[in-house]
Amino acid sequence: MKDNFANQVASLTSPFYHADPVVPNDGIDLPYVTRSLYVGVAGDIRITTAGGTIVTFRNHPVGYMPGRITRVHATGTTAADIVAVW
């Protein structure tokens, strides 16, 4: 398949190239730092940012959560159907 954008440099605002379902885990980082998370079922999301900050976003709605995220914690996360994109 021809990709008209194959030679373009990716930036943080570019469309994502990869996506993986997220299984929240208190002890294991995601395989890649994200550009964003997609949240399929609203709820709380406890994350670790690329800068090392741990924070809980309360009542996050369905949709995208932009951010450079390294971990989605099981403890404190009630949102579901989460997908990491990068």
PDB file as gemmi writes it, atoms N, CA and C in Angstrom:
CRYST1    1.000    1.000    1.000  90.00  90.00  90.00 P 1                      
ATOM      1  N   MET A   1       0.842  -1.171   0.000  1.00  0.00           N  
ATOM      2  CA  MET A   1       0.000   0.000   0.000  1.00  0.00           C  
ATOM      3  C   MET A   1       0.890   1.238   0.000  1.00  0.00           C  
ATOM      4  N   LYS A   2       0.576   2.185  -0.832  1.00  0.00           N  
ATOM      5  CA  LYS A   2       1.342   3.425  -0.903  1.00  0.00           C  
ATOM      6  C   LYS A   2       1.022   4.305   0.303  1.00  0.00           C  
ATOM      7  N   ASP A   3       2.066   4.843   0.922  1.00  0.00           N  
ATOM      8  CA  ASP A   3       1.924   5.747   2.062  1.00  0.00           C  
ATOM      9  C   ASP A   3       2.491   7.099   1.655  1.00  0.00           C  
ATOM     10  N   ASN A   4       1.616   8.047   1.375  1.00  0.00           N  
ATOM     11  CA  ASN A   4       2.048   9.374   0.932  1.00  0.00           C  
ATOM     12  C   ASN A   4       2.794  10.155   2.008  1.00  0.00           C  
ATOM     13  N   PHE A   5       2.739   9.686   3.246  1.00  0.00           N  
ATOM     14  CA  PHE A   5       3.356  10.412   4.353  1.00  0.00           C  
ATOM     15  C   PHE A   5       4.550   9.666   4.947  1.00  0.00           C  
ATOM     16  N   ALA A   6       5.016   8.628   4.284  1.00  0.00           N  
ATOM     17  CA  ALA A   6       6.099   7.792   4.811  1.00  0.00           C  
ATOM     18  C   ALA A   6       7.378   8.575   5.080  1.00  0.00           C  
ATOM     19  N   ASN A   7       7.636   9.618   4.331  1.00  0.00           N  
ATOM     20  CA  ASN A   7       8.876  10.378   4.501  1.00  0.00           C  
ATOM     21  C   ASN A   7       8.721  11.593   5.408  1.00  0.00           C  
ATOM     22  N   GLN A   8       7.579  11.734   6.046  1.00  0.00           N  
ATOM     23  CA  GLN A   8       7.347  12.855   6.950  1.00  0.00           C  
ATOM     24  C   GLN A   8       7.899  12.532   8.338  1.00  0.00           C  
ATOM     25  N   VAL A   9       8.390  13.546   9.020  1.00  0.00           N  
ATOM     26  CA  VAL A   9       8.890  13.378  10.380  1.00  0.00           C  
ATOM     27  C   VAL A   9       7.699  13.354  11.336  1.00  0.00           C  
ATOM     28  N   ALA A  10       7.672  12.363  12.218  1.00  0.00           N  
ATOM     29  CA  ALA A  10       6.593  12.258  13.208  1.00  0.00           C  
ATOM     30  C   ALA A  10       6.823  13.265  14.330  1.00  0.00           C  
ATOM     31  N   SER A  11       5.739  13.888  14.785  1.00  0.00           N  
ATOM     32  CA  SER A  11       5.801  14.793  15.929  1.00  0.00           C  
ATOM     33  C   SER A  11       4.732  14.368  16.928  1.00  0.00           C  
ATOM     34  N   LEU A  12       4.679  15.048  18.058  1.00  0.00           N  
ATOM     35  CA  LEU A  12       3.689  14.692  19.075  1.00  0.00           C  
ATOM     36  C   LEU A  12       2.261  14.923  18.608  1.00  0.00           C  
ATOM     37  N   THR A  13       2.069  15.765  17.610  1.00  0.00           N  
ATOM     38  CA  THR A  13       0.720  16.031  17.118  1.00  0.00           C  
ATOM     39  C   THR A  13       0.384  15.227  15.864  1.00  0.00           C  
ATOM     40  N   SER A  14       1.317  14.410  15.419  1.00  0.00           N  
ATOM     41  CA  SER A  14       1.061  13.560  14.248  1.00  0.00           C  
ATOM     42  C   SER A  14       0.090  12.442  14.610  1.00  0.00           C  
ATOM     43  N   PRO A  15      -0.611  11.899  13.631  1.00  0.00           N  
ATOM     44  CA  PRO A  15      -1.433  10.718  13.901  1.00  0.00           C  
ATOM     45  C   PRO A  15      -0.539   9.587  14.413  1.00  0.00           C  
ATOM     46  N   PHE A  16      -1.098   8.737  15.243  1.00  0.00           N  
ATOM     47  CA  PHE A  16      -0.293   7.653  15.807  1.00  0.00           C  
ATOM     48  C   PHE A  16      -0.022   6.565  14.773  1.00  0.00           C  
ATOM     49  N   TYR A  17       1.093   5.865  14.970  1.00  0.00           N  
ATOM     50  CA  TYR A  17       1.492   4.758  14.101  1.00  0.00           C  
ATOM     51  C   TYR A  17       1.175   3.405  14.729  1.00  0.00           C  
ATOM     52  N   HIS A  18       1.156   3.360  16.059  1.00  0.00           N  
ATOM     53  CA  HIS A  18       1.003   2.099  16.781  1.00  0.00           C  
ATOM     54  C   HIS A  18      -0.072   2.238  17.851  1.00  0.00           C  
ATOM     55  N   ALA A  19      -0.691   1.110  18.179  1.00  0.00           N  
ATOM     56  CA  ALA A  19      -1.682   1.071  19.253  1.00  0.00           C  
ATOM     57  C   ALA A  19      -1.629  -0.305  19.906  1.00  0.00           C  
ATOM     58  N   ASP A  20      -1.786  -0.321  21.220  1.00  0.00           N  
ATOM     59  CA  ASP A  20      -1.788  -1.570  21.984  1.00  0.00           C  
ATOM     60  C   ASP A  20      -2.788  -1.461  23.119  1.00  0.00           C  
ATOM     61  N   PRO A  21      -3.568  -2.521  23.374  1.00  0.00           N  
ATOM     62  CA  PRO A  21      -4.426  -2.514  24.553  1.00  0.00           C  
ATOM     63  C   PRO A  21      -3.564  -2.414  25.814  1.00  0.00           C  
ATOM     64  N   VAL A  22      -4.070  -1.745  26.820  1.00  0.00           N  
ATOM     65  CA  VAL A  22      -3.348  -1.573  28.083  1.00  0.00           C  
ATOM     66  C   VAL A  22      -3.977  -2.457  29.148  1.00  0.00           C  
ATOM     67  N   VAL A  23      -3.127  -3.226  29.829  1.00  0.00           N  
ATOM     68  CA  VAL A  23      -3.535  -3.948  31.031  1.00  0.00           C  
ATOM     69  C   VAL A  23      -2.892  -3.198  32.193  1.00  0.00           C  
ATOM     70  N   PRO A  24      -3.689  -2.460  32.979  1.00  0.00           N  
ATOM     71  CA  PRO A  24      -3.097  -1.704  34.082  1.00  0.00           C  
ATOM     72  C   PRO A  24      -2.285  -2.619  35.002  1.00  0.00           C  
ATOM     73  N   ASN A  25      -1.114  -2.118  35.431  1.00  0.00           N  
ATOM     74  CA  ASN A  25      -0.202  -2.914  36.241  1.00  0.00           C  
ATOM     75  C   ASN A  25       0.575  -1.972  37.149  1.00  0.00           C  
ATOM     76  N   ASP A  26       0.638  -2.314  38.437  1.00  0.00           N  
ATOM     77  CA  ASP A  26       1.335  -1.452  39.394  1.00  0.00           C  
ATOM     78  C   ASP A  26       2.853  -1.565  39.317  1.00  0.00           C  
ATOM     79  N   GLY A  27       3.376  -2.622  38.678  1.00  0.00           N  
ATOM     80  CA  GLY A  27       4.812  -2.838  38.709  1.00  0.00           C  
ATOM     81  C   GLY A  27       5.520  -2.861  37.372  1.00  0.00           C  
ATOM     82  N   ILE A  28       4.792  -2.781  36.268  1.00  0.00           N  
ATOM     83  CA  ILE A  28       5.416  -2.893  34.950  1.00  0.00           C  
ATOM     84  C   ILE A  28       5.046  -1.683  34.096  1.00  0.00           C  
ATOM     85  N   ASP A  29       6.077  -1.057  33.516  1.00  0.00           N  
ATOM     86  CA  ASP A  29       5.850   0.069  32.607  1.00  0.00           C  
ATOM     87  C   ASP A  29       5.279  -0.420  31.278  1.00  0.00           C  
ATOM     88  N   LEU A  30       4.655   0.492  30.552  1.00  0.00           N  
ATOM     89  CA  LEU A  30       4.225   0.207  29.188  1.00  0.00           C  
ATOM     90  C   LEU A  30       5.463  -0.030  28.325  1.00  0.00           C  
ATOM     91  N   PRO A  31       5.347  -0.773  27.235  1.00  0.00           N  
ATOM     92  CA  PRO A  31       6.529  -1.027  26.406  1.00  0.00           C  
ATOM     93  C   PRO A  31       7.066   0.230  25.710  1.00  0.00           C  
ATOM     94  N   TYR A  32       6.225   1.241  25.541  1.00  0.00           N  
ATOM     95  CA  TYR A  32       6.631   2.492  24.893  1.00  0.00           C  
ATOM     96  C   TYR A  32       6.014   3.657  25.644  1.00  0.00           C  
ATOM     97  N   VAL A  33       6.667   4.808  25.598  1.00  0.00           N  
ATOM     98  CA  VAL A  33       6.068   6.036  26.119  1.00  0.00           C  
ATOM     99  C   VAL A  33       4.989   6.450  25.131  1.00  0.00           C  
ATOM    100  N   THR A  34       3.814   6.770  25.626  1.00  0.00           N  
ATOM    101  CA  THR A  34       2.676   7.055  24.751  1.00  0.00           C  
ATOM    102  C   THR A  34       2.696   8.491  24.231  1.00  0.00           C  
ATOM    103  N   ARG A  35       1.873   8.715  23.213  1.00  0.00           N  
ATOM    104  CA  ARG A  35       1.471  10.066  22.814  1.00  0.00           C  
ATOM    105  C   ARG A  35       0.139  10.375  23.480  1.00  0.00           C  
ATOM    106  N   SER A  36      -0.622   9.291  23.718  1.00  0.00           N  
ATOM    107  CA  SER A  36      -1.974   9.451  24.239  1.00  0.00           C  
ATOM    108  C   SER A  36      -2.494   8.094  24.689  1.00  0.00           C  
ATOM    109  N   LEU A  37      -3.521   8.126  25.529  1.00  0.00           N  
ATOM    110  CA  LEU A  37      -4.301   6.934  25.840  1.00  0.00           C  
ATOM    111  C   LEU A  37      -5.698   7.147  25.287  1.00  0.00           C  
ATOM    112  N   TYR A  38      -6.314   6.075  24.816  1.00  0.00           N  
ATOM    113  CA  TYR A  38      -7.732   6.127  24.481  1.00  0.00           C  
ATOM    114  C   TYR A  38      -8.458   5.403  25.597  1.00  0.00           C  
ATOM    115  N   VAL A  39      -9.479   6.031  26.157  1.00  0.00           N  
ATOM    116  CA  VAL A  39     -10.268   5.461  27.242  1.00  0.00           C  
ATOM    117  C   VAL A  39     -11.627   5.074  26.682  1.00  0.00           C  
ATOM    118  N   GLY A  40     -11.960   3.776  26.735  1.00  0.00           N  
ATOM    119  CA  GLY A  40     -13.215   3.285  26.178  1.00  0.00           C  
ATOM    120  C   GLY A  40     -14.370   3.291  27.161  1.00  0.00           C  
ATOM    121  N   VAL A  41     -14.054   3.179  28.459  1.00  0.00           N  
ATOM    122  CA  VAL A  41     -15.068   3.218  29.514  1.00  0.00           C  
ATOM    123  C   VAL A  41     -14.590   4.229  30.555  1.00  0.00           C  
ATOM    124  N   ALA A  42     -15.380   5.260  30.803  1.00  0.00           N  
ATOM    125  CA  ALA A  42     -14.996   6.348  31.697  1.00  0.00           C  
ATOM    126  C   ALA A  42     -14.693   5.850  33.108  1.00  0.00           C  
ATOM    127  N   GLY A  43     -13.816   6.584  33.794  1.00  0.00           N  
ATOM    128  CA  GLY A  43     -13.473   6.258  35.179  1.00  0.00           C  
ATOM    129  C   GLY A  43     -12.184   6.951  35.579  1.00  0.00           C  
ATOM    130  N   ASP A  44     -11.641   6.544  36.719  1.00  0.00           N  
ATOM    131  CA  ASP A  44     -10.380   7.098  37.202  1.00  0.00           C  
ATOM    132  C   ASP A  44      -9.213   6.407  36.499  1.00  0.00           C  
ATOM    133  N   ILE A  45      -8.142   7.165  36.254  1.00  0.00           N  
ATOM    134  CA  ILE A  45      -6.935   6.607  35.646  1.00  0.00           C  
ATOM    135  C   ILE A  45      -5.738   7.094  36.454  1.00  0.00           C  
ATOM    136  N   ARG A  46      -5.015   6.149  37.042  1.00  0.00           N  
ATOM    137  CA  ARG A  46      -3.786   6.472  37.779  1.00  0.00           C  
ATOM    138  C   ARG A  46      -2.609   6.142  36.864  1.00  0.00           C  
ATOM    139  N   ILE A  47      -1.775   7.148  36.614  1.00  0.00           N  
ATOM    140  CA  ILE A  47      -0.685   6.987  35.644  1.00  0.00           C  
ATOM    141  C   ILE A  47       0.641   7.459  36.226  1.00  0.00           C  
ATOM    142  N   THR A  48       1.719   7.049  35.557  1.00  0.00           N  
ATOM    143  CA  THR A  48       3.037   7.644  35.754  1.00  0.00           C  
ATOM    144  C   THR A  48       3.398   8.340  34.453  1.00  0.00           C  
ATOM    145  N   THR A  49       3.786   9.605  34.554  1.00  0.00           N  
ATOM    146  CA  THR A  49       4.167  10.370  33.363  1.00  0.00           C  
ATOM    147  C   THR A  49       5.621  10.075  32.996  1.00  0.00           C  
ATOM    148  N   ALA A  50       6.014  10.465  31.795  1.00  0.00           N  
ATOM    149  CA  ALA A  50       7.402  10.300  31.359  1.00  0.00           C  
ATOM    150  C   ALA A  50       8.359  11.071  32.266  1.00  0.00           C  
ATOM    151  N   GLY A  51       7.865  12.089  32.929  1.00  0.00           N  
ATOM    152  CA  GLY A  51       8.676  12.855  33.875  1.00  0.00           C  
ATOM    153  C   GLY A  51       8.760  12.236  35.253  1.00  0.00           C  
ATOM    154  N   GLY A  52       8.045  11.119  35.467  1.00  0.00           N  
ATOM    155  CA  GLY A  52       8.110  10.407  36.738  1.00  0.00           C  
ATOM    156  C   GLY A  52       7.030  10.758  37.742  1.00  0.00           C  
ATOM    157  N   THR A  53       6.112  11.638  37.391  1.00  0.00           N  
ATOM    158  CA  THR A  53       5.031  12.024  38.291  1.00  0.00           C  
ATOM    159  C   THR A  53       3.928  10.975  38.271  1.00  0.00           C  
ATOM    160  N   ILE A  54       3.446  10.609  39.451  1.00  0.00           N  
ATOM    161  CA  ILE A  54       2.306   9.699  39.562  1.00  0.00           C  
ATOM    162  C   ILE A  54       1.093  10.542  39.926  1.00  0.00           C  
ATOM    163  N   VAL A  55       0.025  10.394  39.148  1.00  0.00           N  
ATOM    164  CA  VAL A  55      -1.166  11.213  39.352  1.00  0.00           C  
ATOM    165  C   VAL A  55      -2.404  10.417  38.963  1.00  0.00           C  
ATOM    166  N   THR A  56      -3.512  10.703  39.642  1.00  0.00           N  
ATOM    167  CA  THR A  56      -4.793  10.084  39.303  1.00  0.00           C  
ATOM    168  C   THR A  56      -5.700  11.137  38.686  1.00  0.00           C  
ATOM    169  N   PHE A  57      -6.198  10.841  37.496  1.00  0.00           N  
ATOM    170  CA  PHE A  57      -7.197  11.684  36.848  1.00  0.00           C  
ATOM    171  C   PHE A  57      -8.560  11.103  37.202  1.00  0.00           C  
ATOM    172  N   ARG A  58      -9.337  11.850  37.934  1.00  0.00           N  
ATOM    173  CA  ARG A  58     -10.645  11.381  38.401  1.00  0.00           C  
ATOM    174  C   ARG A  58     -11.708  11.580  37.322  1.00  0.00           C  
ATOM    175  N   ASN A  59     -12.567  10.577  37.188  1.00  0.00           N  
ATOM    176  CA  ASN A  59     -13.729  10.658  36.293  1.00  0.00           C  
ATOM    177  C   ASN A  59     -13.361  11.056  34.867  1.00  0.00           C  
ATOM    178  N   HIS A  60     -12.312  10.452  34.330  1.00  0.00           N  
ATOM    179  CA  HIS A  60     -11.923  10.769  32.950  1.00  0.00           C  
ATOM    180  C   HIS A  60     -12.999  10.245  32.006  1.00  0.00           C  
ATOM    181  N   PRO A  61     -13.477  11.075  31.080  1.00  0.00           N  
ATOM    182  CA  PRO A  61     -14.531  10.640  30.159  1.00  0.00           C  
ATOM    183  C   PRO A  61     -13.984   9.717  29.067  1.00  0.00           C  
ATOM    184  N   VAL A  62     -14.892   9.103  28.346  1.00  0.00           N  
ATOM    185  CA  VAL A  62     -14.518   8.320  27.167  1.00  0.00           C  
ATOM    186  C   VAL A  62     -13.855   9.262  26.165  1.00  0.00           C  
ATOM    187  N   GLY A  63     -12.742   8.823  25.590  1.00  0.00           N  
ATOM    188  CA  GLY A  63     -12.034   9.630  24.601  1.00  0.00           C  
ATOM    189  C   GLY A  63     -10.541   9.585  24.839  1.00  0.00           C  
ATOM    190  N   TYR A  64      -9.827  10.475  24.172  1.00  0.00           N  
ATOM    191  CA  TYR A  64      -8.368  10.493  24.251  1.00  0.00           C  
ATOM    192  C   TYR A  64      -7.880  11.292  25.448  1.00  0.00           C  
ATOM    193  N   MET A  65      -6.792  10.808  26.022  1.00  0.00           N  
ATOM    194  CA  MET A  65      -6.096  11.476  27.119  1.00  0.00           C  
ATOM    195  C   MET A  65      -4.663  11.712  26.647  1.00  0.00           C  
ATOM    196  N   PRO A  66      -4.370  12.882  26.056  1.00  0.00           N  
ATOM    197  CA  PRO A  66      -3.023  13.132  25.549  1.00  0.00           C  
ATOM    198  C   PRO A  66      -2.010  13.124  26.690  1.00  0.00           C  
ATOM    199  N   GLY A  67      -0.853  12.583  26.421  1.00  0.00           N  
ATOM    200  CA  GLY A  67       0.188  12.614  27.442  1.00  0.00           C  
ATOM    201  C   GLY A  67       1.293  11.618  27.164  1.00  0.00           C  
ATOM    202  N   ARG A  68       2.468  11.938  27.665  1.00  0.00           N  
ATOM    203  CA  ARG A  68       3.633  11.059  27.582  1.00  0.00           C  
ATOM    204  C   ARG A  68       3.593  10.188  28.832  1.00  0.00           C  
ATOM    205  N   ILE A  69       3.006   9.020  28.714  1.00  0.00           N  
ATOM    206  CA  ILE A  69       2.687   8.157  29.848  1.00  0.00           C  
ATOM    207  C   ILE A  69       3.531   6.895  29.775  1.00  0.00           C  
ATOM    208  N   THR A  70       4.101   6.503  30.933  1.00  0.00           N  
ATOM    209  CA  THR A  70       4.944   5.309  30.979  1.00  0.00           C  
ATOM    210  C   THR A  70       4.288   4.134  31.687  1.00  0.00           C  
ATOM    211  N   ARG A  71       3.280   4.412  32.533  1.00  0.00           N  
ATOM    212  CA  ARG A  71       2.615   3.322  33.255  1.00  0.00           C  
ATOM    213  C   ARG A  71       1.170   3.693  33.545  1.00  0.00           C  
ATOM    214  N   VAL A  72       0.292   2.705  33.434  1.00  0.00           N  
ATOM    215  CA  VAL A  72      -1.085   2.825  33.903  1.00  0.00           C  
ATOM    216  C   VAL A  72      -1.200   1.857  35.075  1.00  0.00           C  
ATOM    217  N   HIS A  73      -1.446   2.393  36.254  1.00  0.00           N  
ATOM    218  CA  HIS A  73      -1.491   1.595  37.480  1.00  0.00           C  
ATOM    219  C   HIS A  73      -2.829   0.863  37.609  1.00  0.00           C  
ATOM    220  N   ALA A  74      -2.770  -0.358  38.129  1.00  0.00           N  
ATOM    221  CA  ALA A  74      -3.997  -1.114  38.399  1.00  0.00           C  
ATOM    222  C   ALA A  74      -4.722  -0.513  39.602  1.00  0.00           C  
ATOM    223  N   THR A  75      -3.961  -0.245  40.671  1.00  0.00           N  
ATOM    224  CA  THR A  75      -4.542   0.355  41.865  1.00  0.00           C  
ATOM    225  C   THR A  75      -4.902   1.801  41.557  1.00  0.00           C  
ATOM    226  N   GLY A  76      -6.153   2.145  41.715  1.00  0.00           N  
ATOM    227  CA  GLY A  76      -6.603   3.508  41.463  1.00  0.00           C  
ATOM    228  C   GLY A  76      -7.173   3.734  40.079  1.00  0.00           C  
ATOM    229  N   THR A  77      -7.109   2.713  39.210  1.00  0.00           N  
ATOM    230  CA  THR A  77      -7.681   2.846  37.867  1.00  0.00           C  
ATOM    231  C   THR A  77      -8.994   2.081  37.802  1.00  0.00           C  
ATOM    232  N   THR A  78     -10.070   2.808  37.506  1.00  0.00           N  
ATOM    233  CA  THR A  78     -11.384   2.180  37.327  1.00  0.00           C  
ATOM    234  C   THR A  78     -11.854   2.271  35.880  1.00  0.00           C  
ATOM    235  N   ALA A  79     -11.210   3.122  35.087  1.00  0.00           N  
ATOM    236  CA  ALA A  79     -11.533   3.208  33.656  1.00  0.00           C  
ATOM    237  C   ALA A  79     -11.167   1.878  32.996  1.00  0.00           C  
ATOM    238  N   ALA A  80     -11.781   1.597  31.855  1.00  0.00           N  
ATOM    239  CA  ALA A  80     -11.528   0.321  31.178  1.00  0.00           C  
ATOM    240  C   ALA A  80     -11.430   0.531  29.671  1.00  0.00           C  
ATOM    241  N   ASP A  81     -11.086  -0.557  28.991  1.00  0.00           N  
ATOM    242  CA  ASP A  81     -10.915  -0.534  27.532  1.00  0.00           C  
ATOM    243  C   ASP A  81      -9.944   0.577  27.131  1.00  0.00           C  
ATOM    244  N   ILE A  82      -8.780   0.565  27.781  1.00  0.00           N  
ATOM    245  CA  ILE A  82      -7.746   1.578  27.559  1.00  0.00           C  
ATOM    246  C   ILE A  82      -6.793   1.083  26.473  1.00  0.00           C  
ATOM    247  N   VAL A  83      -6.455   1.969  25.556  1.00  0.00           N  
ATOM    248  CA  VAL A  83      -5.518   1.651  24.477  1.00  0.00           C  
ATOM    249  C   VAL A  83      -4.423   2.713  24.473  1.00  0.00           C  
ATOM    250  N   ALA A  84      -3.165   2.269  24.467  1.00  0.00           N  
ATOM    251  CA  ALA A  84      -2.030   3.188  24.347  1.00  0.00           C  
ATOM    252  C   ALA A  84      -1.747   3.422  22.873  1.00  0.00           C  
ATOM    253  N   VAL A  85      -1.498   4.667  22.504  1.00  0.00           N  
ATOM    254  CA  VAL A  85      -1.123   4.981  21.124  1.00  0.00           C  
ATOM    255  C   VAL A  85       0.179   5.772  21.139  1.00  0.00           C  
ATOM    256  N   TRP A  86       1.021   5.521  20.131  1.00  0.00           N  
ATOM    257  CA  TRP A  86       2.298   6.223  19.993  1.00  0.00           C  
ATOM    258  C   TRP A  86       2.708   6.258  18.558  1.00  0.00           C  
TER     259      TRP A  86                                                      
END                                                                             
